[in-house]
């Protein structure tokens, strides 16, 4: 088996885009991705597209849209993936499997979503399609309502940690100031994030607006190649390990305060990489809500159950801490166009490892991790990446 490596990428600005749909979002960044990798469209053997949709667009069958931006891709096999908020990582892992099985040498991984054209009231309903509808579809405030219930249960069991969640929000917004692709480049500060106000009201349970990720448009592309081809190109970022672990979809079937699937994904990835958390230079993790990042601290092993708040209080995950988490600003600041998120997280990691992260750069970054999840820790993807060339 040949190992697949990241050899190029491109990334749109996340936020409210003037592009009318995913077709145009993809077209905007396709040529830059090919140029960055140093390949032509005629070199591509497979196209793997992550778009959640679920009602954001009348246009489905979106794997076929990429070729509309480049005629030379007309006959290249293309497939669309959907795995809730882990849709982008699902497409990436499919492309990695494609190359490592020997079916192709170069693949495009495309993640995209157009969300802001949909009325806000409908967005929550669309996203709830990624919950267990039979039991959870009537929860107010969409996925914020589900994570609000989790936060409420956590506080009831371990004490009110609203200030710790505000610290996470403030950290990620501060980091996002340095990310030119971020949706919200504004340093709100701890006091604003920790204070309920007209501009920062409660959204669901104890979660405030600053505890919730943004409704965004955007697209990101990764170019993958087998190791032999990558050796002839300008850069190569390798996967030392990658693991997907699932869990039950219904919240009623599991302890949602223990992200068991996430915990297993992290353990499997670190074991496969023959590494520990101490070896990592940074982590890009799935902070769709601040309570998610705090629970992920526990799932990755930075703290025992119920002690995730200590991680942020001690400054461990700050940019100048022992393990910077979300130097890109995370979903909280960068934005969360569903299908693009997993691809974007891996682009951010590749930029760090190649030393091309600009003002986001973690000095000396040589081993990084990405955690992306679909639903409430249902589909869990963990990648450990390193610079090869």
VEXLODO-447490 format. One line per 8 residues: their letters; for each residue z, y, x of C-alpha. Coordinates in Angstrom, 3 decimals. Layout:
a = Z:Y:X ~ ... .
//
This chain:
xxxxxxxx = 0.000:0.000:0.000 ~ -0.871:3.469:1.273 ~ 1.591:6.273:0.675 ~ 0.371:9.269:-1.305 ~ 1.180:12.744:-0.033 ~ 0.971:16.307:-1.329 ~ -1.786:18.177:0.513 ~ -2.178:21.320:-1.594 .
xxxxxxxx = -1.079:23.198:-4.685 ~ -1.380:26.296:-6.819 ~ 0.882:27.890:-9.406 ~ 0.397:30.535:-12.068 ~ 2.922:33.221:-12.838 ~ 5.205:31.861:-15.565 ~ 6.005:34.026:-18.578 ~ 3.930:35.459:-21.408 .
xxxxxxxx = 0.394:34.930:-20.170 ~ -2.702:36.777:-21.299 ~ -4.563:33.469:-21.086 ~ -5.141:32.268:-24.673 ~ -4.565:28.545:-24.144 ~ -3.974:25.714:-21.677 ~ -7.700:25.430:-20.950 ~ -7.721:28.923:-19.485 .
xxxxxxxx = -4.327:28.529:-17.792 ~ -5.670:25.477:-15.957 ~ -8.970:27.169:-15.092 ~ -7.065:30.095:-13.560 ~ -5.490:27.948:-10.840 ~ -7.909:25.050:-10.336 ~ -10.110:26.593:-7.621 ~ -7.100:27.974:-5.690 .
xxxxxxxx = -5.560:24.476:-5.628 ~ -8.731:22.909:-4.221 ~ -9.051:25.706:-1.671 ~ -5.419:25.340:-0.618 ~ -5.900:21.613:-0.051 ~ -9.154:22.169:1.817 ~ -11.189:19.834:-0.389 ~ -14.081:20.132:-2.816 .
xxxxxxxx = -14.134:19.110:-6.469 ~ -16.574:16.340:-5.489 ~ -13.768:14.718:-3.450 ~ -11.472:14.176:-6.463 ~ -11.107:10.580:-7.683 ~ -8.679:11.038:-10.569 ~ -7.151:13.760:-12.759 ~ -3.655:13.456:-14.220 .
xxxxxxxx = -2.677:16.079:-16.772 ~ 0.780:16.785:-18.172 ~ 0.835:18.725:-21.454 ~ 3.587:18.285:-24.030 ~ 1.879:20.205:-26.890 ~ 3.608:18.671:-29.938 ~ 2.238:21.498:-32.057 ~ 1.869:24.411:-29.646 .
xxxxxxxx = -1.914:24.052:-29.873 ~ -4.520:22.606:-32.241 ~ -6.367:21.353:-29.169 ~ -5.190:17.950:-28.039 ~ -6.963:15.441:-25.748 ~ -6.117:17.891:-22.993 ~ -6.870:15.614:-20.064 ~ -10.523:16.417:-20.728 .
xxxxxxxx = -10.023:20.172:-20.369 ~ -9.848:20.277:-16.572 ~ -13.547:19.467:-16.135 ~ -14.463:22.471:-18.278 ~ -13.410:24.673:-15.368 ~ -15.495:22.791:-12.791 ~ -18.696:20.893:-13.596 ~ -18.281:18.613:-10.585 .
xxxxxxxx = -15.250:17.047:-12.295 ~ -17.324:16.025:-15.325 ~ -17.305:12.293:-14.613 ~ -13.932:12.001:-12.858 ~ -11.476:9.784:-14.793 ~ -8.843:11.964:-16.469 ~ -5.771:11.098:-18.494 ~ -3.133:13.151:-20.268 .
xxxxxxxx = 0.600:12.303:-20.050 ~ 3.497:13.249:-22.316 ~ 7.169:12.520:-21.613 ~ 9.045:15.430:-23.202 ~ 10.303:17.944:-20.605 ~ 9.506:15.431:-17.836 ~ 5.820:15.422:-18.783 ~ 4.763:16.972:-15.460 .
xxxxxxxx = 6.653:14.405:-13.401 ~ 5.181:11.594:-15.507 ~ 1.693:12.836:-14.630 ~ 2.663:13.130:-10.967 ~ 4.078:9.607:-10.773 ~ 0.964:8.274:-12.506 ~ -1.192:9.931:-9.853 ~ 0.999:8.569:-7.066 .
xxxxxxxx = 0.640:5.066:-8.510 ~ -3.140:5.572:-8.742 ~ -3.467:6.413:-5.057 ~ -0.921:3.899:-3.805 ~ -2.646:1.083:-5.701 ~ -5.842:1.893:-3.809 ~ -7.800:3.012:-6.867 ~ -8.538:6.428:-5.411 .
xxxxxxxx = -7.930:8.599:-2.368 ~ -7.532:12.092:-3.856 ~ -5.996:13.076:-7.198 ~ -5.242:16.255:-9.076 ~ -1.957:16.588:-10.952 ~ -2.090:19.357:-13.532 ~ 0.831:20.576:-15.665 ~ 0.399:23.241:-18.321 .
xxxxxxxx = 1.791:24.629:-21.567 ~ 1.068:27.634:-23.778 ~ 4.231:28.326:-25.783 ~ 4.593:32.061:-26.406 ~ 1.788:32.237:-28.989 ~ 3.913:30.097:-31.296 ~ 6.452:31.915:-33.512 ~ 9.939:31.579:-32.033 .
xxxxxxxx = 11.297:29.866:-35.141 ~ 8.689:27.121:-34.777 ~ 9.291:26.534:-31.066 ~ 12.690:24.962:-31.684 ~ 11.284:22.632:-34.322 ~ 8.437:21.549:-32.046 ~ 10.808:20.793:-29.172 ~ 13.117:18.819:-31.459 .
xxxxxxxx = 10.281:16.321:-31.700 ~ 11.560:15.173:-28.294 ~ 14.945:14.302:-29.800 ~ 15.767:11.250:-31.931 ~ 14.404:12.715:-35.139 ~ 16.098:10.158:-37.418 ~ 19.514:11.502:-36.410 ~ 19.059:14.804:-34.617 .
xxxxxxxx = 16.209:16.732:-36.253 ~ 18.511:18.803:-38.480 ~ 20.603:20.180:-35.626 ~ 20.457:24.003:-35.834 ~ 18.858:25.967:-32.966 ~ 16.669:23.153:-31.670 ~ 17.498:21.680:-28.276 ~ 19.927:24.527:-27.683 .
xxxxxxxx = 21.881:23.043:-30.569 ~ 21.926:19.613:-28.921 ~ 23.049:20.969:-25.564 ~ 25.465:23.281:-27.381 ~ 27.115:20.189:-28.846 ~ 27.301:18.674:-25.375 ~ 28.858:21.849:-23.956 ~ 31.378:21.951:-26.804 .
xxxxxxxx = 32.357:18.328:-26.186 ~ 32.639:18.950:-22.453 ~ 34.900:21.973:-22.985 ~ 37.049:20.048:-25.430 ~ 37.552:17.257:-22.902 ~ 37.740:19.204:-19.641 ~ 38.602:22.775:-20.647 ~ 36.523:25.866:-21.341 .
xxxxxxxx = 34.079:26.294:-18.465 ~ 32.097:29.215:-19.887 ~ 32.658:31.227:-16.728 ~ 31.295:28.382:-14.582 ~ 28.153:28.275:-16.735 ~ 27.814:32.045:-16.285 ~ 28.069:31.552:-12.520 ~ 25.191:29.054:-12.667 .
xxxxxxxx = 23.083:31.453:-14.733 ~ 23.836:34.358:-12.382 ~ 23.020:32.229:-9.319 ~ 19.664:31.139:-10.676 ~ 18.660:34.607:-11.830 ~ 19.583:36.008:-8.417 ~ 17.450:33.330:-6.756 ~ 14.589:34.026:-9.156 .
xxxxxxxx = 14.376:37.577:-7.877 ~ 12.710:36.101:-4.790 ~ 10.191:33.965:-6.691 ~ 6.883:35.726:-7.358 ~ 6.006:33.093:-10.002 ~ 9.216:33.500:-12.026 ~ 9.205:34.508:-15.683 ~ 12.431:36.533:-15.468 .
xxxxxxxx = 12.875:38.335:-12.155 ~ 16.104:40.099:-12.986 ~ 19.530:39.746:-11.398 ~ 21.811:39.864:-14.445 ~ 25.025:39.289:-12.510 ~ 28.057:37.250:-13.466 ~ 29.729:39.799:-15.747 ~ 26.698:40.149:-18.020 .
xxxxxxxx = 26.157:36.370:-18.160 ~ 29.837:35.773:-18.930 ~ 30.129:38.405:-21.670 ~ 29.044:37.833:-25.262 ~ 27.163:40.918:-26.464 ~ 24.271:42.029:-28.628 ~ 21.996:41.350:-25.652 ~ 23.703:38.075:-24.796 .
xxxxxxxx = 24.833:36.490:-28.066 ~ 25.972:32.936:-28.669 ~ 22.928:30.771:-29.399 ~ 24.503:27.384:-30.108 ~ 28.106:26.306:-29.679 ~ 29.528:27.968:-26.552 ~ 26.056:28.536:-25.053 ~ 24.938:32.142:-24.780 .
xxxxxxxx = 21.390:33.407:-24.388 ~ 21.834:33.521:-20.606 ~ 22.743:29.817:-20.680 ~ 19.318:28.887:-22.084 ~ 15.948:28.570:-20.349 ~ 12.993:30.674:-21.402 ~ 10.014:30.006:-23.658 ~ 7.141:30.366:-21.209 .
xxxxxxxx = 3.436:29.914:-20.593 ~ 2.202:28.601:-17.289 ~ 0.422:25.998:-15.213 ~ 0.837:24.328:-11.824 ~ -1.359:21.950:-9.838 ~ -0.640:19.499:-7.032 ~ -3.358:17.890:-4.921 ~ -2.482:14.398:-3.665 .
xxxxxxxx = -4.187:12.292:-1.024 ~ -3.608:8.948:0.640 ~ -1.986:9.096:4.066 ~ -5.231:8.519:5.975 ~ -6.988:11.381:4.172 ~ -3.927:13.626:4.380 ~ -3.905:13.225:8.166 ~ -7.261:15.046:8.272 .
xxxxxxxx = -6.064:17.995:6.158 ~ -3.898:21.022:6.882 ~ -0.569:19.818:5.504 ~ 1.167:16.760:4.098 ~ 4.405:16.478:2.153 ~ 5.525:12.885:1.678 ~ 7.740:11.096:-0.826 ~ 10.506:9.268:0.989 .
xxxxxxxx = 11.584:7.911:-2.382 ~ 10.894:8.410:-6.084 ~ 12.665:6.818:-9.018 ~ 12.395:6.990:-12.797 ~ 15.289:5.797:-14.954 ~ 15.423:5.963:-18.734 ~ 18.294:5.909:-21.212 ~ 18.666:5.528:-24.966 .
xxxxxxxx = 16.964:8.281:-26.965 ~ 19.688:8.674:-29.640 ~ 22.716:10.629:-28.449 ~ 24.802:8.363:-30.667 ~ 23.998:5.351:-28.459 ~ 25.542:6.756:-25.254 ~ 28.146:9.021:-23.707 ~ 26.207:12.265:-23.346 .
xxxxxxxx = 28.833:13.708:-21.009 ~ 27.844:11.063:-18.489 ~ 24.153:11.363:-17.694 ~ 23.918:7.672:-16.876 ~ 20.134:7.580:-16.504 ~ 20.222:10.640:-14.260 ~ 23.045:9.143:-12.220 ~ 21.057:5.933:-11.707 .
xxxxxxxx = 17.889:7.851:-10.802 ~ 19.766:9.847:-8.166 ~ 21.494:6.785:-6.740 ~ 18.222:4.858:-6.587 ~ 16.326:7.714:-4.938 ~ 18.976:8.351:-2.287 ~ 19.215:4.640:-1.543 ~ 15.434:4.345:-1.315 .
xxxxxxxx = 15.295:7.351:0.996 ~ 18.145:5.955:3.123 ~ 19.776:9.344:2.752 ~ 22.876:11.013:1.370 ~ 23.406:14.372:-0.277 ~ 24.551:15.653:3.124 ~ 21.035:15.058:4.444 ~ 19.359:17.253:1.819 .
xxxxxxxx = 18.351:20.834:2.582 ~ 17.970:21.850:-1.077 ~ 17.562:20.555:-4.636 ~ 15.308:21.729:-7.454 ~ 16.994:20.492:-10.622 ~ 16.385:20.660:-14.358 ~ 18.550:23.524:-15.637 ~ 17.052:23.776:-19.117 .
xxxxxxxx = 20.574:24.895:-20.035 ~ 23.377:25.802:-17.659 ~ 25.479:22.912:-18.972 ~ 22.655:20.591:-17.846 ~ 22.861:21.847:-14.255 ~ 26.644:21.408:-14.260 ~ 26.361:17.848:-15.576 ~ 23.655:17.166:-12.995 .
xxxxxxxx = 26.077:18.166:-10.223 ~ 28.195:15.259:-11.397 ~ 25.226:12.915:-11.840 ~ 23.954:13.530:-8.310 ~ 27.418:12.940:-6.880 ~ 28.504:16.448:-5.882 ~ 31.599:16.091:-8.093 ~ 33.503:13.566:-10.143 .
xxxxxxxx = 33.152:13.570:-13.922 ~ 34.623:16.695:-15.443 ~ 34.678:18.494:-12.080 ~ 31.156:19.905:-11.942 ~ 32.522:23.409:-12.459 ~ 34.196:23.231:-9.043 ~ 30.806:22.925:-7.357 ~ 29.632:26.343:-8.529 .
xxxxxxxx = 33.060:27.954:-8.131 ~ 33.178:26.842:-4.490 ~ 29.703:28.287:-3.824 ~ 28.358:24.909:-2.699 ~ 25.013:25.345:-4.511 ~ 24.407:29.013:-3.665 ~ 21.534:29.933:-1.340 ~ 24.049:30.270:1.510 .
xxxxxxxx = 26.013:27.204:0.408 ~ 26.025:23.693:1.802 ~ 23.360:22.488:-0.660 ~ 21.277:25.238:-2.306 ~ 20.317:24.218:-5.842 ~ 17.338:25.877:-7.506 ~ 16.323:28.320:-4.768 ~ 13.286:29.008:-6.990 .
xxxxxxxx = 15.541:30.268:-9.778 ~ 15.147:27.022:-11.685 ~ 13.997:26.766:-15.281 ~ 16.579:29.427:-16.109 ~ 14.753:32.185:-14.220 ~ 11.367:30.687:-13.325 ~ 10.701:29.629:-16.928 ~ 10.064:26.336:-18.672 .
xxxxxxxx = 6.481:25.774:-19.912 ~ 7.215:22.170:-20.829 ~ 4.225:20.296:-19.416 ~ 4.135:22.392:-16.248 ~ 7.803:22.142:-15.280 ~ 7.845:18.840:-13.376 ~ 4.718:19.805:-11.430 ~ 6.134:23.253:-10.726 .
xxxxxxxx = 9.395:21.822:-9.381 ~ 7.463:19.663:-6.913 ~ 5.312:22.643:-5.900 ~ 8.486:24.623:-5.189 ~ 9.832:21.745:-3.078 ~ 6.560:21.407:-1.172 ~ 6.580:25.137:-0.432 ~ 10.096:24.849:0.994 .
xxxxxxxx = 9.251:21.861:3.168 ~ 6.074:23.429:4.519 ~ 7.919:26.645:5.332 ~ 5.756:28.587:2.874 ~ 8.430:29.632:0.364 ~ 8.550:33.268:1.458 ~ 11.681:35.058:0.312 ~ 12.828:31.824:-1.395 .
xxxxxxxx = 12.851:29.930:1.890 ~ 15.856:27.791:2.771 ~ 16.045:28.041:6.585 ~ 15.162:24.798:8.350 ~ 14.412:22.869:5.153 ~ 13.310:19.352:6.116 ~ 14.405:17.080:3.252 ~ 14.510:18.123:-0.392 .
xxxxxxxx = 15.050:16.616:-3.818 ~ 13.609:17.244:-7.253 ~ 15.275:16.144:-10.488 ~ 13.310:16.523:-13.737 ~ 14.400:15.087:-17.076 ~ 12.818:14.552:-20.465 ~ 14.980:15.033:-23.525 ~ 18.731:15.025:-23.099 .
xxxxxxxx = 18.713:12.896:-19.918 ~ 16.475:10.265:-21.538 ~ 13.577:10.149:-19.037 ~ 14.982:10.903:-15.580 ~ 12.819:11.444:-12.487 ~ 14.212:11.948:-8.995 ~ 12.031:12.528:-5.920 ~ 13.098:12.846:-2.294 .
xxxxx = 10.463:14.710:-0.273 ~ 9.899:15.450:3.404 ~ 7.334:17.184:5.564 ~ 4.919:14.765:7.206 ~ 2.489:17.278:8.698 .
//
